[in-house]
Amino acid sequence: EQGRLLTAVDFEAGRPAVALLSWGWWQSHYGGAPGIVGRRLQIDGVAHEIVGIATRDTWFPTLDAKLWVPYRDSEIVAGARAARNIRVFADLAPGITREQAREELAALSRRFEQARPETNTRWTY
């Protein structure tokens, strides 16, 4: 990998738009050019800073992924709250069991349901 991966700060509202390129996208669209990190890439009319290039074997969520951008709660997202097309992948923190993680996800689901019952009722992880 070159540059860096996406960090928690990248997902905060109001932060600059950033993108992480897949190794294949970097090769096919930029010819593997060095120095690509820091350049700008237009996505849906928004300039995103390229912050890194993933390793060749990065598969998240599939090997066909071209690039990754942080998911942020925006007007576009707010208008599509009923959509059920987001996958979340995570590593367990040291010392955390799968059952503890499931309990935390269930608690988050309950909070989401309370916050927006019109779109989140009976939806769980």
N, CA, C and O atoms as CSV, one atom per row, in Angstrom:
chain,resi,resn,atom,element,x,y,z
A,1,GLU,N,N,0.851,-1.183,0.000
A,1,GLU,CA,C,0.000,0.000,0.000
A,1,GLU,C,C,0.886,1.232,0.000
A,1,GLU,O,O,1.979,1.225,0.567
A,2,GLN,N,N,0.420,2.261,-0.624
A,2,GLN,CA,C,1.112,3.546,-0.628
A,2,GLN,C,C,0.203,4.555,0.038
A,2,GLN,O,O,-1.018,4.407,-0.002
A,3,GLY,N,N,0.765,5.558,0.638
A,3,GLY,CA,C,-0.053,6.535,1.329
A,3,GLY,C,C,-0.604,5.911,2.591
A,3,GLY,O,O,0.128,5.290,3.362
A,4,ARG,N,N,-1.905,6.080,2.799
A,4,ARG,CA,C,-2.532,5.549,4.009
A,4,ARG,C,C,-3.910,4.998,3.681
A,4,ARG,O,O,-4.445,5.215,2.594
A,5,LEU,N,N,-4.465,4.288,4.639
A,5,LEU,CA,C,-5.830,3.813,4.543
A,5,LEU,C,C,-6.762,4.916,5.035
A,5,LEU,O,O,-6.296,5.942,5.532
A,6,LEU,N,N,-8.058,4.719,4.906
A,6,LEU,CA,C,-9.016,5.662,5.463
A,6,LEU,C,C,-9.001,5.533,6.977
A,6,LEU,O,O,-8.849,4.433,7.508
A,7,THR,N,N,-9.157,6.650,7.672
A,7,THR,CA,C,-9.165,6.658,9.131
A,7,THR,C,C,-10.515,7.147,9.632
A,7,THR,O,O,-11.320,7.654,8.851
A,8,ALA,N,N,-10.766,7.002,10.909
A,8,ALA,CA,C,-12.029,7.437,11.509
A,8,ALA,C,C,-12.270,8.927,11.261
A,8,ALA,O,O,-13.416,9.338,11.076
A,9,VAL,N,N,-11.239,9.724,11.256
A,9,VAL,CA,C,-11.379,11.166,11.029
A,9,VAL,C,C,-11.954,11.442,9.640
A,9,VAL,O,O,-12.716,12.392,9.462
A,10,ASP,N,N,-11.596,10.622,8.661
A,10,ASP,CA,C,-12.084,10.813,7.296
A,10,ASP,C,C,-13.603,10.693,7.198
A,10,ASP,O,O,-14.205,11.221,6.263
A,11,PHE,N,N,-14.223,10.009,8.146
A,11,PHE,CA,C,-15.663,9.775,8.120
A,11,PHE,C,C,-16.454,10.882,8.816
A,11,PHE,O,O,-17.684,10.869,8.780
A,12,GLU,N,N,-15.781,11.826,9.439
A,12,GLU,CA,C,-16.462,12.905,10.156
A,12,GLU,C,C,-17.033,13.924,9.174
A,12,GLU,O,O,-16.408,14.258,8.167
A,13,ALA,N,N,-18.233,14.410,9.489
A,13,ALA,CA,C,-18.882,15.430,8.654
A,13,ALA,C,C,-17.988,16.659,8.566
A,13,ALA,O,O,-17.340,17.045,9.538
A,14,GLY,N,N,-17.966,17.259,7.394
A,14,GLY,CA,C,-17.200,18.492,7.198
A,14,GLY,C,C,-15.733,18.290,6.865
A,14,GLY,O,O,-15.024,19.256,6.582
A,15,ARG,N,N,-15.271,17.060,6.894
A,15,ARG,CA,C,-13.866,16.797,6.566
A,15,ARG,C,C,-13.682,16.840,5.049
A,15,ARG,O,O,-14.641,16.641,4.302
A,16,PRO,N,N,-12.447,17.101,4.587
A,16,PRO,CA,C,-12.203,17.104,3.143
A,16,PRO,C,C,-12.521,15.743,2.525
A,16,PRO,O,O,-12.357,14.705,3.166
A,17,ALA,N,N,-12.973,15.762,1.285
A,17,ALA,CA,C,-13.294,14.535,0.561
A,17,ALA,C,C,-12.002,13.807,0.193
A,17,ALA,O,O,-11.083,14.403,-0.369
A,18,VAL,N,N,-11.942,12.524,0.513
A,18,VAL,CA,C,-10.752,11.717,0.240
A,18,VAL,C,C,-11.155,10.408,-0.414
A,18,VAL,O,O,-12.309,9.988,-0.335
A,19,ALA,N,N,-10.188,9.765,-1.064
A,19,ALA,CA,C,-10.427,8.475,-1.710
A,19,ALA,C,C,-9.196,7.596,-1.558
A,19,ALA,O,O,-8.062,8.075,-1.563
A,20,LEU,N,N,-9.444,6.309,-1.424
A,20,LEU,CA,C,-8.411,5.288,-1.401
A,20,LEU,C,C,-8.579,4.475,-2.676
A,20,LEU,O,O,-9.652,3.918,-2.907
A,21,LEU,N,N,-7.556,4.394,-3.501
A,21,LEU,CA,C,-7.636,3.665,-4.769
A,21,LEU,C,C,-7.286,2.199,-4.582
A,21,LEU,O,O,-6.442,1.849,-3.758
A,22,SER,N,N,-7.947,1.346,-5.360
A,22,SER,CA,C,-7.522,-0.057,-5.403
A,22,SER,C,C,-6.239,-0.124,-6.230
A,22,SER,O,O,-5.965,0.761,-7.040
A,23,TRP,N,N,-5.467,-1.170,-6.017
A,23,TRP,CA,C,-4.240,-1.345,-6.778
A,23,TRP,C,C,-4.559,-1.455,-8.265
A,23,TRP,O,O,-3.861,-0.869,-9.092
A,24,GLY,N,N,-5.610,-2.204,-8.615
A,24,GLY,CA,C,-5.989,-2.380,-10.016
A,24,GLY,C,C,-6.400,-1.079,-10.686
A,24,GLY,O,O,-6.037,-0.831,-11.836
A,25,TRP,N,N,-7.153,-0.247,-9.978
A,25,TRP,CA,C,-7.585,1.052,-10.518
A,25,TRP,C,C,-6.367,1.942,-10.752
A,25,TRP,O,O,-6.269,2.621,-11.774
A,26,TRP,N,N,-5.456,1.931,-9.807
A,26,TRP,CA,C,-4.221,2.711,-9.926
A,26,TRP,C,C,-3.442,2.267,-11.165
A,26,TRP,O,O,-2.917,3.098,-11.905
A,27,GLN,N,N,-3.372,0.956,-11.384
A,27,GLN,CA,C,-2.653,0.444,-12.550
A,27,GLN,C,C,-3.375,0.784,-13.854
A,27,GLN,O,O,-2.749,1.241,-14.810
A,28,SER,N,N,-4.703,0.559,-13.894
A,28,SER,CA,C,-5.428,0.723,-15.151
A,28,SER,C,C,-5.689,2.174,-15.522
A,28,SER,O,O,-5.738,2.501,-16.708
A,29,HIS,N,N,-5.857,3.047,-14.546
A,29,HIS,CA,C,-6.176,4.439,-14.843
A,29,HIS,C,C,-4.994,5.399,-14.710
A,29,HIS,O,O,-5.000,6.486,-15.287
A,30,TYR,N,N,-4.000,4.996,-13.959
A,30,TYR,CA,C,-2.847,5.877,-13.759
A,30,TYR,C,C,-1.531,5.214,-14.150
A,30,TYR,O,O,-0.456,5.779,-13.946
A,31,GLY,N,N,-1.625,4.008,-14.715
A,31,GLY,CA,C,-0.416,3.319,-15.173
A,31,GLY,C,C,0.581,3.030,-14.074
A,31,GLY,O,O,1.774,2.879,-14.338
A,32,GLY,N,N,0.096,2.949,-12.820
A,32,GLY,CA,C,0.997,2.694,-11.699
A,32,GLY,C,C,1.943,3.850,-11.418
A,32,GLY,O,O,2.990,3.676,-10.793
A,33,ALA,N,N,1.563,5.025,-11.884
A,33,ALA,CA,C,2.444,6.198,-11.727
A,33,ALA,C,C,2.747,6.480,-10.259
A,33,ALA,O,O,1.839,6.515,-9.428
A,34,PRO,N,N,4.020,6.680,-9.945
A,34,PRO,CA,C,4.356,7.086,-8.573
A,34,PRO,C,C,3.882,8.524,-8.344
A,34,PRO,O,O,3.664,9.271,-9.298
A,35,GLY,N,N,3.729,8.894,-7.114
A,35,GLY,CA,C,3.346,10.262,-6.805
A,35,GLY,C,C,1.868,10.555,-6.965
A,35,GLY,O,O,1.475,11.721,-6.967
A,36,ILE,N,N,1.043,9.537,-7.097
A,36,ILE,CA,C,-0.388,9.755,-7.270
A,36,ILE,C,C,-1.049,10.188,-5.955
A,36,ILE,O,O,-2.037,10.922,-5.962
A,37,VAL,N,N,-0.496,9.728,-4.835
A,37,VAL,CA,C,-1.041,10.117,-3.535
A,37,VAL,C,C,-0.912,11.632,-3.388
A,37,VAL,O,O,0.156,12.206,-3.602
A,38,GLY,N,N,-2.017,12.257,-3.019
A,38,GLY,CA,C,-2.051,13.716,-2.888
A,38,GLY,C,C,-2.712,14.408,-4.062
A,38,GLY,O,O,-3.119,15.565,-3.954
A,39,ARG,N,N,-2.825,13.704,-5.197
A,39,ARG,CA,C,-3.515,14.282,-6.354
A,39,ARG,C,C,-5.018,14.255,-6.142
A,39,ARG,O,O,-5.510,13.600,-5.224
A,40,ARG,N,N,-5.747,14.966,-6.990
A,40,ARG,CA,C,-7.203,15.060,-6.891
A,40,ARG,C,C,-7.868,14.164,-7.928
A,40,ARG,O,O,-7.360,13.977,-9.033
A,41,LEU,N,N,-9.011,13.620,-7.546
A,41,LEU,CA,C,-9.823,12.769,-8.401
A,41,LEU,C,C,-11.262,13.267,-8.304
A,41,LEU,O,O,-11.795,13.414,-7.204
A,42,GLN,N,N,-11.890,13.527,-9.443
A,42,GLN,CA,C,-13.279,13.999,-9.463
A,42,GLN,C,C,-14.228,12.800,-9.371
A,42,GLN,O,O,-14.160,11.885,-10.192
A,43,ILE,N,N,-15.104,12.810,-8.378
A,43,ILE,CA,C,-16.130,11.781,-8.223
A,43,ILE,C,C,-17.455,12.503,-8.066
A,43,ILE,O,O,-17.656,13.232,-7.095
A,44,ASP,N,N,-18.360,12.306,-9.013
A,44,ASP,CA,C,-19.664,12.979,-9.004
A,44,ASP,C,C,-19.524,14.489,-8.820
A,44,ASP,O,O,-20.293,15.112,-8.088
A,45,GLY,N,N,-18.533,15.064,-9.496
A,45,GLY,CA,C,-18.342,16.505,-9.464
A,45,GLY,C,C,-17.654,17.036,-8.220
A,45,GLY,O,O,-17.530,18.250,-8.056
A,46,VAL,N,N,-17.207,16.155,-7.344
A,46,VAL,CA,C,-16.526,16.573,-6.114
A,46,VAL,C,C,-15.069,16.131,-6.182
A,46,VAL,O,O,-14.778,14.971,-6.470
A,47,ALA,N,N,-14.160,17.058,-5.916
A,47,ALA,CA,C,-12.734,16.729,-5.915
A,47,ALA,C,C,-12.378,15.983,-4.634
A,47,ALA,O,O,-12.598,16.485,-3.531
A,48,HIS,N,N,-11.832,14.792,-4.789
A,48,HIS,CA,C,-11.387,13.972,-3.668
A,48,HIS,C,C,-9.865,13.884,-3.707
A,48,HIS,O,O,-9.286,13.655,-4.769
A,49,GLU,N,N,-9.220,14.061,-2.577
A,49,GLU,CA,C,-7.779,13.862,-2.504
A,49,GLU,C,C,-7.496,12.372,-2.413
A,49,GLU,O,O,-8.089,11.679,-1.587
A,50,ILE,N,N,-6.603,11.876,-3.246
A,50,ILE,CA,C,-6.189,10.476,-3.170
A,50,ILE,C,C,-5.228,10.362,-1.987
A,50,ILE,O,O,-4.145,10.947,-1.999
A,51,VAL,N,N,-5.631,9.605,-0.969
A,51,VAL,CA,C,-4.813,9.496,0.237
A,51,VAL,C,C,-3.991,8.220,0.271
A,51,VAL,O,O,-3.062,8.101,1.069
A,52,GLY,N,N,-4.329,7.253,-0.601
A,52,GLY,CA,C,-3.564,6.020,-0.587
A,52,GLY,C,C,-3.954,5.081,-1.700
A,52,GLY,O,O,-4.932,5.293,-2.416
A,53,ILE,N,N,-3.154,4.029,-1.825
A,53,ILE,CA,C,-3.393,2.959,-2.782
A,53,ILE,C,C,-3.351,1.657,-1.996
A,53,ILE,O,O,-2.364,1.368,-1.320
A,54,ALA,N,N,-4.406,0.879,-2.083
A,54,ALA,CA,C,-4.479,-0.392,-1.364
A,54,ALA,C,C,-3.525,-1.403,-1.987
A,54,ALA,O,O,-3.086,-1.235,-3.125
A,55,THR,N,N,-3.215,-2.425,-1.257
A,55,THR,CA,C,-2.353,-3.479,-1.776
A,55,THR,C,C,-3.070,-4.273,-2.864
A,55,THR,O,O,-4.296,-4.245,-2.961
A,56,ARG,N,N,-2.311,-4.963,-3.660
A,56,ARG,CA,C,-2.848,-5.734,-4.780
A,56,ARG,C,C,-3.897,-6.752,-4.335
A,56,ARG,O,O,-4.851,-7.005,-5.071
A,57,ASP,N,N,-3.744,-7.337,-3.153
A,57,ASP,CA,C,-4.648,-8.393,-2.708
A,57,ASP,C,C,-5.783,-7.905,-1.804
A,57,ASP,O,O,-6.461,-8.722,-1.181
A,58,THR,N,N,-5.999,-6.600,-1.722
A,58,THR,CA,C,-7.114,-6.091,-0.936
A,58,THR,C,C,-8.412,-6.473,-1.630
A,58,THR,O,O,-8.570,-6.218,-2.824
A,59,TRP,N,N,-9.334,-7.075,-0.908
A,59,TRP,CA,C,-10.550,-7.610,-1.521
A,59,TRP,C,C,-11.823,-6.953,-1.008
A,59,TRP,O,O,-12.900,-7.348,-1.453
A,60,PHE,N,N,-11.780,-6.014,-0.136
A,60,PHE,CA,C,-12.946,-5.447,0.534
A,60,PHE,C,C,-13.838,-4.649,-0.398
A,60,PHE,O,O,-13.305,-3.765,-1.069
A,61,PRO,N,N,-15.103,-4.864,-0.505
A,61,PRO,CA,C,-15.804,-6.090,-0.128
A,61,PRO,C,C,-15.652,-7.185,-1.179
A,61,PRO,O,O,-16.002,-8.338,-0.926
A,62,THR,N,N,-15.130,-6.831,-2.363
A,62,THR,CA,C,-14.828,-7.829,-3.404
A,62,THR,C,C,-13.552,-7.408,-4.107
A,62,THR,O,O,-13.089,-6.278,-3.946
A,63,LEU,N,N,-12.989,-8.310,-4.879
A,63,LEU,CA,C,-11.798,-7.965,-5.659
A,63,LEU,C,C,-12.105,-6.963,-6.761
A,63,LEU,O,O,-11.186,-6.361,-7.317
A,64,ASP,N,N,-13.379,-6.771,-7.086
A,64,ASP,CA,C,-13.773,-5.846,-8.145
A,64,ASP,C,C,-13.856,-4.392,-7.682
A,64,ASP,O,O,-14.067,-3.503,-8.508
A,65,ALA,N,N,-13.698,-4.127,-6.395
A,65,ALA,CA,C,-13.791,-2.758,-5.890
A,65,ALA,C,C,-12.713,-1.897,-6.550
A,65,ALA,O,O,-11.563,-2.317,-6.678
A,66,LYS,N,N,-13.098,-0.694,-6.964
A,66,LYS,CA,C,-12.175,0.203,-7.655
A,66,LYS,C,C,-11.547,1.238,-6.714
A,66,LYS,O,O,-10.361,1.555,-6.808
A,67,LEU,N,N,-12.376,1.749,-5.812
A,67,LEU,CA,C,-11.880,2.744,-4.871
A,67,LEU,C,C,-12.837,2.808,-3.691
A,67,LEU,O,O,-13.952,2.288,-3.742
A,68,TRP,N,N,-12.383,3.447,-2.643
A,68,TRP,CA,C,-13.197,3.589,-1.440
A,68,TRP,C,C,-13.212,5.045,-1.019
A,68,TRP,O,O,-12.189,5.728,-1.062
A,69,VAL,N,N,-14.374,5.509,-0.614
A,69,VAL,CA,C,-14.522,6.860,-0.066
A,69,VAL,C,C,-15.277,6.737,1.256
A,69,VAL,O,O,-16.058,5.802,1.431
A,70,PRO,N,N,-15.060,7.658,2.179
A,70,PRO,CA,C,-15.776,7.580,3.454
A,70,PRO,C,C,-17.275,7.803,3.268
A,70,PRO,O,O,-17.698,8.672,2.506
A,71,TYR,N,N,-18.053,7.020,3.961
A,71,TYR,CA,C,-19.508,7.168,3.983
A,71,TYR,C,C,-19.827,8.210,5.046
A,71,TYR,O,O,-19.474,8.052,6.214
A,72,ARG,N,N,-20.495,9.270,4.626
A,72,ARG,CA,C,-20.858,10.348,5.547
A,72,ARG,C,C,-22.341,10.609,5.456
A,72,ARG,O,O,-22.959,10.405,4.410
A,73,ASP,N,N,-22.910,11.060,6.557
A,73,ASP,CA,C,-24.331,11.406,6.574
A,73,ASP,C,C,-24.479,12.762,5.889
A,73,ASP,O,O,-24.174,13.801,6.474
A,74,SER,N,N,-24.945,12.739,4.664
A,74,SER,CA,C,-25.095,13.960,3.881
A,74,SER,C,C,-26.538,14.091,3.424
A,74,SER,O,O,-27.373,13.244,3.742
A,75,GLU,N,N,-26.829,15.137,2.689
A,75,GLU,CA,C,-28.181,15.303,2.162
A,75,GLU,C,C,-28.554,14.136,1.252
A,75,GLU,O,O,-29.692,13.666,1.276
A,76,ILE,N,N,-27.607,13.672,0.459
A,76,ILE,CA,C,-27.883,12.549,-0.433
A,76,ILE,C,C,-28.212,11.310,0.392
A,76,ILE,O,O,-29.179,10.602,0.110
A,77,VAL,N,N,-27.405,11.060,1.402
A,77,VAL,CA,C,-27.628,9.905,2.252
A,77,VAL,C,C,-28.924,10.060,3.024
A,77,VAL,O,O,-29.684,9.100,3.151
A,78,ALA,N,N,-29.191,11.252,3.541
A,78,ALA,CA,C,-30.417,11.484,4.298
A,78,ALA,C,C,-31.640,11.208,3.442
A,78,ALA,O,O,-32.652,10.733,3.958
A,79,GLY,N,N,-31.577,11.491,2.156
A,79,GLY,CA,C,-32.688,11.231,1.256
A,79,GLY,C,C,-32.853,9.761,0.931
A,79,GLY,O,O,-33.875,9.357,0.376
A,80,ALA,N,N,-31.866,8.966,1.269
A,80,ALA,CA,C,-31.913,7.539,0.944
A,80,ALA,C,C,-31.834,6.675,2.200
A,80,ALA,O,O,-31.295,5.569,2.155
A,81,ARG,N,N,-32.354,7.158,3.298
A,81,ARG,CA,C,-32.251,6.421,4.558
A,81,ARG,C,C,-32.901,5.049,4.509
A,81,ARG,O,O,-32.520,4.158,5.269
A,82,ALA,N,N,-33.870,4.867,3.631
A,82,ALA,CA,C,-34.548,3.580,3.550
A,82,ALA,C,C,-33.738,2.551,2.762
A,82,ALA,O,O,-34.090,1.372,2.748
A,83,ALA,N,N,-32.670,2.977,2.115
A,83,ALA,CA,C,-31.836,2.049,1.349
A,83,ALA,C,C,-31.167,1.050,2.294
A,83,ALA,O,O,-30.778,1.397,3.409
A,84,ARG,N,N,-31.044,-0.163,1.842
A,84,ARG,CA,C,-30.430,-1.218,2.661
A,84,ARG,C,C,-29.273,-1.846,1.892
A,84,ARG,O,O,-29.216,-3.066,1.732
A,85,ASN,N,N,-28.358,-1.015,1.420
A,85,ASN,CA,C,-27.290,-1.515,0.565
A,85,ASN,C,C,-25.894,-1.218,1.090
A,85,ASN,O,O,-24.937,-1.199,0.316
A,86,ILE,N,N,-25.762,-0.989,2.371
A,86,ILE,CA,C,-24.449,-0.691,2.938
A,86,ILE,C,C,-23.967,-1.888,3.745
A,86,ILE,O,O,-24.685,-2.402,4.603
A,87,ARG,N,N,-22.756,-2.321,3.464
A,87,ARG,CA,C,-22.130,-3.397,4.231
A,87,ARG,C,C,-21.059,-2.784,5.116
A,87,ARG,O,O,-20.352,-1.861,4.711
A,88,VAL,N,N,-20.951,-3.298,6.301
A,88,VAL,CA,C,-19.928,-2.829,7.227
A,88,VAL,C,C,-19.066,-4.024,7.614
A,88,VAL,O,O,-19.580,-5.074,8.000
A,89,PHE,N,N,-17.762,-3.856,7.509
A,89,PHE,CA,C,-16.813,-4.883,7.898
A,89,PHE,C,C,-15.912,-4.291,8.968
A,89,PHE,O,O,-15.557,-3.113,8.912
A,90,ALA,N,N,-15.550,-5.104,9.929
A,90,ALA,CA,C,-14.690,-4.602,11.002
A,90,ALA,C,C,-13.888,-5.751,11.598
A,90,ALA,O,O,-14.285,-6.914,11.521
A,91,ASP,N,N,-12.770,-5.405,12.185
A,91,ASP,CA,C,-11.993,-6.358,12.972
A,91,ASP,C,C,-12.407,-6.206,14.422
A,91,ASP,O,O,-12.730,-5.107,14.874
A,92,LEU,N,N,-12.396,-7.307,15.146
A,92,LEU,CA,C,-12.687,-7.241,16.568
A,92,LEU,C,C,-11.476,-6.670,17.292
A,92,LEU,O,O,-10.337,-7.031,16.998
A,93,ALA,N,N,-11.730,-5.790,18.225
A,93,ALA,CA,C,-10.651,-5.253,19.049
A,93,ALA,C,C,-10.097,-6.384,19.920
A,93,ALA,O,O,-10.820,-7.323,20.252
A,94,PRO,N,N,-8.842,-6.296,20.282
A,94,PRO,CA,C,-8.274,-7.344,21.149
A,94,PRO,C,C,-9.120,-7.516,22.413
A,94,PRO,O,O,-9.494,-6.545,23.071
A,95,GLY,N,N,-9.406,-8.768,22.728
A,95,GLY,CA,C,-10.162,-9.073,23.933
A,95,GLY,C,C,-11.671,-9.024,23.780
A,95,GLY,O,O,-12.390,-9.346,24.726
A,96,ILE,N,N,-12.173,-8.629,22.610
A,96,ILE,CA,C,-13.618,-8.558,22.368
A,96,ILE,C,C,-14.069,-9.838,21.679
A,96,ILE,O,O,-13.481,-10.251,20.680
A,97,THR,N,N,-15.115,-10.466,22.213
A,97,THR,CA,C,-15.634,-11.692,21.621
A,97,THR,C,C,-16.669,-11.362,20.553
A,97,THR,O,O,-17.166,-10.238,20.482
A,98,ARG,N,N,-16.986,-12.348,19.726
A,98,ARG,CA,C,-18.032,-12.161,18.717
A,98,ARG,C,C,-19.363,-11.833,19.375
A,98,ARG,O,O,-20.117,-10.992,18.886
A,99,GLU,N,N,-19.648,-12.504,20.488
A,99,GLU,CA,C,-20.910,-12.249,21.187
A,99,GLU,C,C,-20.970,-10.810,21.693
A,99,GLU,O,O,-22.021,-10.175,21.597
A,100,GLN,N,N,-19.883,-10.287,22.221
A,100,GLN,CA,C,-19.859,-8.892,22.660
A,100,GLN,C,C,-20.095,-7.952,21.478
A,100,GLN,O,O,-20.806,-6.955,21.600
A,101,ALA,N,N,-19.497,-8.274,20.349
A,101,ALA,CA,C,-19.693,-7.446,19.153
A,101,ALA,C,C,-21.148,-7.509,18.697
A,101,ALA,O,O,-21.725,-6.485,18.331
A,102,ARG,N,N,-21.739,-8.689,18.715
A,102,ARG,CA,C,-23.155,-8.825,18.348
A,102,ARG,C,C,-24.047,-8.006,19.275
A,102,ARG,O,O,-24.990,-7.357,18.821
A,103,GLU,N,N,-23.752,-8.036,20.560
A,103,GLU,CA,C,-24.533,-7.253,21.526
A,103,GLU,C,C,-24.419,-5.759,21.239
A,103,GLU,O,O,-25.407,-5.029,21.323
A,104,GLU,N,N,-23.222,-5.311,20.902
A,104,GLU,CA,C,-23.023,-3.893,20.574
A,104,GLU,C,C,-23.787,-3.523,19.308
A,104,GLU,O,O,-24.401,-2.458,19.248
A,105,LEU,N,N,-23.757,-4.386,18.299
A,105,LEU,CA,C,-24.506,-4.126,17.076
A,105,LEU,C,C,-26.009,-4.091,17.349
A,105,LEU,O,O,-26.726,-3.263,16.786
A,106,ALA,N,N,-26.482,-4.981,18.205
A,106,ALA,CA,C,-27.901,-4.979,18.559
A,106,ALA,C,C,-28.272,-3.679,19.272
A,106,ALA,O,O,-29.336,-3.117,19.015
A,107,ALA,N,N,-27.418,-3.206,20.151
A,107,ALA,CA,C,-27.669,-1.944,20.851
A,107,ALA,C,C,-27.694,-0.779,19.864
A,107,ALA,O,O,-28.534,0.113,19.979
A,108,LEU,N,N,-26.782,-0.780,18.899
A,108,LEU,CA,C,-26.771,0.272,17.882
A,108,LEU,C,C,-28.047,0.223,17.045
A,108,LEU,O,O,-28.627,1.260,16.726
A,109,SER,N,N,-28.479,-0.985,16.692
A,109,SER,CA,C,-29.719,-1.126,15.930
A,109,SER,C,C,-30.896,-0.534,16.686
A,109,SER,O,O,-31.743,0.135,16.095
A,110,ARG,N,N,-30.953,-0.775,17.989
A,110,ARG,CA,C,-32.040,-0.213,18.805
A,110,ARG,C,C,-31.975,1.310,18.814
A,110,ARG,O,O,-33.005,1.978,18.719
A,111,ARG,N,N,-30.771,1.857,18.927
A,111,ARG,CA,C,-30.612,3.324,18.908
A,111,ARG,C,C,-31.052,3.900,17.570
A,111,ARG,O,O,-31.728,4.928,17.533
A,112,PHE,N,N,-30.679,3.251,16.469
A,112,PHE,CA,C,-31.088,3.725,15.147
A,112,PHE,C,C,-32.603,3.674,15.005
A,112,PHE,O,O,-33.211,4.582,14.440
A,113,GLU,N,N,-33.206,2.610,15.520
A,113,GLU,CA,C,-34.660,2.485,15.442
A,113,GLU,C,C,-35.345,3.591,16.238
A,113,GLU,O,O,-36.347,4.150,15.793
A,114,GLN,N,N,-34.811,3.904,17.407
A,114,GLN,CA,C,-35.392,4.978,18.223
A,114,GLN,C,C,-35.211,6.333,17.547
A,114,GLN,O,O,-36.109,7.174,17.593
A,115,ALA,N,N,-34.070,6.547,16.927
A,115,ALA,CA,C,-33.777,7.838,16.303
A,115,ALA,C,C,-34.616,8.076,15.049
A,115,ALA,O,O,-35.033,9.204,14.790
A,116,ARG,N,N,-34.864,7.029,14.273
A,116,ARG,CA,C,-35.607,7.153,13.019
A,116,ARG,C,C,-36.524,5.954,12.819
A,116,ARG,O,O,-36.267,5.107,11.963
A,117,PRO,N,N,-37.587,5.881,13.605
A,117,PRO,CA,C,-38.477,4.717,13.505
A,117,PRO,C,C,-39.126,4.566,12.134
A,117,PRO,O,O,-39.493,3.456,11.746
A,118,GLU,N,N,-39.273,5.671,11.388
A,118,GLU,CA,C,-39.928,5.589,10.081
A,118,GLU,C,C,-39.139,4.754,9.078
A,118,GLU,O,O,-39.721,4.208,8.141
A,119,THR,N,N,-37.833,4.647,9.258
A,119,THR,CA,C,-37.025,3.867,8.312
A,119,THR,C,C,-36.295,2.709,8.982
A,119,THR,O,O,-35.838,1.800,8.289
A,120,ASN,N,N,-36.172,2.715,10.284
A,120,ASN,CA,C,-35.328,1.712,10.951
A,120,ASN,C,C,-36.072,0.705,11.818
A,120,ASN,O,O,-35.440,-0.120,12.479
A,121,THR,N,N,-37.404,0.757,11.828
A,121,THR,CA,C,-38.138,-0.196,12.636
A,121,THR,C,C,-37.950,-1.606,12.101
A,121,THR,O,O,-38.091,-1.860,10.904
A,122,ARG,N,N,-37.631,-2.509,13.004
A,122,ARG,CA,C,-37.417,-3.929,12.726
A,122,ARG,C,C,-36.214,-4.226,11.824
A,122,ARG,O,O,-36.108,-5.327,11.284
A,123,TRP,N,N,-35.326,-3.277,11.659
A,123,TRP,CA,C,-34.078,-3.555,10.937
A,123,TRP,C,C,-32.989,-3.737,11.963
A,123,TRP,O,O,-32.811,-2.898,12.845
A,124,THR,N,N,-32.264,-4.822,11.853
A,124,THR,CA,C,-31.169,-5.078,12.781
A,124,THR,C,C,-29.935,-5.422,11.972
A,124,THR,O,O,-29.976,-5.543,10.748
A,125,TYR,N,N,-28.849,-5.575,12.684
A,125,TYR,CA,C,-27.611,-5.903,11.996
A,125,TYR,C,C,-27.752,-7.214,11.311
A,125,TYR,O,O,-26.812,-7.678,10.667
